[in-house]
């Protein structure tokens, strides 16, 4: 048996897919913004505003290693 979708069900399916895609894009953008805010906060908290991402990563790694060795 072959089922033929009505134009209304096809439109509803397309609308649902579009909403799902838009939600995924919004979630992705939200996560990117949260990460950038965390990065900015880390830079401000440690006075690293002038350093780029690679420098901040190295500073953070070194900082976390030194803190981890303390009793």
Helices and strands as residue ranges (DSSP letters): H 7-46, H 53-69
